[in-house]
Amino acid sequence: MDKQLELLQGTLDMLILKAVSLSPLHGYGVLLRIQQISKERLEIQQGSLYPALYRLEHQGWITSEWGESENNRRARYYRLTAAGKRRLQSETKRWNEMTTVIAGILNATPEEL
Amino acid sequence: MNLAARFKSWMRAMLRRARTEREMDEEMRFHLEARAADLMRNGLAKQEALRQARLEFGGTETTKNQCRDAIGVSFLETLMQDIRHGVRTMTRAPVFTFITIAVLALGIGANTAIFSVVDAVLLRPLAYQDSDRLVTILMNGDNPVSVANYIDWRDQNRSFSAMGAADYWSPNLTGIDSPEHIYGLKVTQSLFPMLGIDPMFGRLFVEGEDKEGADREVILSYKLWQRRFSSDSNVLGKQILLDGNAYVVVGVMPRGFTFAPFWANGELWVPNAFGSRIHNRGGNSLRIFARLKDGASLTQARAEIAGITGRLEQQFPGTNRNVVVTPLKEKVVGPIETPLLVLLAAVIFVLLITCANVAHMLLARAASRQKEVAVRAALGARRGRIVRQFLTESLLLGGLGGAAGLALAAIATRALIAISPDSIPRVQSVTIDWRAALFLAGATILTSVGFGLAPARQASSIDVNDTLKEGGRSQSESKSRNRLRSLLVISEFALALMLLIGAGLMIRTFAALQAVDAGFNPHNVISMVVSVAGSREADPGRRAVFYPHLLERVRSLPGVQAAGGINHLPLAGDIWGWPFAIEGRPKPRPGESPSAVYRIVTPGYFEAMRLPLIRGRVIADTDTSAAPAVVIINERAAAEYWTGEDPIGKRVSFDDDPKNPTWVTVIGIVKNAKQDNWTVEPAPEIYLAAFQNHDFMGDAGARAADHETYITLVARTAGDPAALASAIKEAAWSFDRNLAISQVVTMDSIVADATAQPRFEMLLLTIFAAVALVLASVGIYGVISYAASRRTHEIGVRMSLGATRSQVLLLVVQQGMRMALAGCMLGIAGALVLARLMTKLLYGVHPVDPITFASVAIGLGIVAIVACYLPARRAIRVNPVAALRCE
């Protein structure tokens, strides 16, 4: 397994929004989903997940309801709201622009200047 | 929102909060279990899997806290938590809590009470329209003015929009049951409109009513209307008898209205008909009030009045001298301003000491709670969180202290009103109003934030590692904290010393006042004013019979040793100066003739008062209108007007008529007696024989004047003088039921009243100083015992290395005494400045009185030594081995 990367500051919210946009998930499910997509290359502090979820719900990007888990336990499922969907789109756009710009800078060679 | 709805919403919030908590728990449990299940699938045993899951998750409590923060429930939550924690901490240290709250309550309560008094008496404007535009115009700023001068000023000025005048008047209210001698004013019609106060009902005086003949109308005060007319709303149009004349009630003034504000006992007002007095430039009796025109300044008005009176003085020499325009408010509160400000300063000192004390009590406590704070910090409490908790705790203390202080203030304010001397104007209007309450709230919050932050800042900036490692053993404190605490103790001592010196000076003043010789002997003397106005005895020729009979009957009462009468009683009655001529001397220039305080006495007065005769004889029963007229003078008059001569046998005249003077012969010299002011040396004084005075006896052809229709009876008794009051009253009423008897009071209490204000100031300053002393001692004791306990380890080391007990004792005591001495030095420096501000309050003692300064400093030093010695003695009892081993 490759060495795990530490999460960049402020990106957890974006990842959570993306994870629950695919399908409603409970907290642990969010963790698994992110790890699965990232091929286990991101290290997420499990405890930090919940304050983020509560904050996002409080801000109205996601909403939650209690449901049944895969192994028939009661679990709280989060899903994206309409506002959250717009938020995710704008965040994604912003992120992509940012990475393009930064990558451009980092890949610059003397000839291009 | 009504109460039920509020309760419902609170319940909902509480229920939802409980659900939120439950769900949070459940959610995290689910996470841990799901993670553990996954780990078990990877081959871990159940226990190991759960352990691993919890490790990966991190602290659940921290997470939950962050969640609460995220959804914003945590503010209230934290607050409740902090309050619960605070209450627990407080109940765990009940002595500390009690002392802190008591100290705070004392400081805040005393401050609110004094502030309420200062506010009501000094700060609040007078209760008239635009009262800051009102002025008085009086001779020397104090003395009344003649009618003709008033009229000239009124007609010639351009600075005032209105001017009015008032005569003091004390008629008998008769014709209703129990006649009464009451006080009132005769006012010009212009006066009430000038004040801008409407009557509660009825009307004010109208133009023309101050003409003679049309002046039989009266306006009642609310108090009199309530007291004597049972708040009867049909009182308008009723007739009442004042000095036997019928007056029609035309109005009742609103509750709380007083005028003039410096004669607050005035209860009714009638029109002032000047009549023939309009040409009179002698007979000064009017107090002048005026309202400044819009745009006119006080300076302009003063300049103009100076110009007018200057011209008048040239025209009529000896009149219009030194006429002073004073803002009305200054006239009312001026005399009391300095004492109240001194008291206010004193009570603020007490508050400062209170704050310092509570602050270092909390400092000491915060230090002993270092370990608790360190543990909390190690468990993840952020700095802000700790500061907040300490703030909540100190606000809780401050709030409780403030609440207790408010209760105390209510009691203290009432007590202050009760014990305040009559010389403080407007004191009856003192209430704890919203401004005082605001002041209280401000004081509470400032105090608690002030002392709450210091320990919190210290507590939150400690090094967690060190504190935990050392296991709470910290033998020496940080320098800065030590310095802060020393500073607090030093300032407490300095403040306490200044207060003690202030109190000491007042005590010395009071002692000097007590030692003043009144001239007469006030013990066992009862006095009362017997007024014949409106009774049968006022008729021509009746008084000459009635007064001697009355005195005779009083003297015959068992227990009465002597009895006499006087027109105006010293210290309680009016004071009249009267010019006179001395036989055989050249006629003096106008305004420069000799003058003396004018008293009229009956035989028996000097005996009753025990006013010693120096030479000659006193007035006897034989000095009747048939005998040659005689007078007695006081020592001061003898020294002033008969320097190097024997006054006895010399003749003087009080007549206005220089052509054909009535000469009266000086027959005796009596000791100087206090006149109207306890601390002022008596002026020359002349006593005339009452039974030889036509006006006073109301003989046919005498002028009718209000002040000649009553006499102040004085009787010396064998036992308690107050016990004889009713017997003497009955004796008078046995002649005539319509006699009004008032101001029944013992001479002792008149003397006590004369020194009431300094006594009041002394009492309060002493109380404040005592509180300050206790607080400062508790402060230094607390600090030294705390410091000593922190140094137990060090002391153990020193003693095991061979230090003797006395060396250690010295070490500990020295630490405290250094602070005490520094405080005393600062305090003396401050007192040197502050005592000068007190000069006006002092009598018979220099503001920088070495005895007071030295004894207070030494006394405070001794208190400091004791406060240091007690904890030091405990410190040296320490067993060195135990001290080293402990902790």
Boltz contact constraints between the chains, C-beta under 6 A:
constraints:
  - contact:
      token1: [A, 27]
      token2: [B, 31]
      max_distance: 6.0
  - contact:
      token1: [A, 28]
      token2: [B, 31]
      max_distance: 6.0
  - contact:
      token1: [A, 28]
      token2: [B, 34]
      max_distance: 6.0
  - contact:
      token1: [A, 46]
      token2: [B, 56]
      max_distance: 6.0
  - contact:
      token1: [A, 46]
      token2: [B, 57]
      max_distance: 6.0
  - contact:
      token1: [A, 47]
      token2: [B, 57]
      max_distance: 6.0
  - contact:
      token1: [A, 47]
      token2: [B, 58]
      max_distance: 6.0
  - contact:
      token1: [A, 47]
      token2: [B, 63]
      max_distance: 6.0
  - contact:
      token1: [A, 50]
      token2: [B, 63]
      max_distance: 6.0
  - contact:
      token1: [A, 50]
      token2: [B, 67]
      max_distance: 6.0
  - contact:
      token1: [A, 51]
      token2: [B, 66]
      max_distance: 6.0
  - contact:
      token1: [A, 51]
      token2: [B, 67]
      max_distance: 6.0
  - contact:
      token1: [A, 51]
      token2: [B, 70]
      max_distance: 6.0
  - contact:
      token1: [A, 54]
      token2: [B, 67]
      max_distance: 6.0
  - contact:
      token1: [A, 54]
      token2: [B, 70]
      max_distance: 6.0
  - contact:
      token1: [A, 54]
      token2: [B, 71]
      max_distance: 6.0
  - contact:
      token1: [A, 55]
      token2: [B, 70]
      max_distance: 6.0
  - contact:
      token1: [A, 58]
      token2: [B, 70]
      max_distance: 6.0
  - contact:
      token1: [A, 58]
      token2: [B, 71]
      max_distance: 6.0
  - contact:
      token1: [A, 75]
      token2: [B, 30]
      max_distance: 6.0
  - contact:
      token1: [A, 76]
      token2: [B, 27]
      max_distance: 6.0
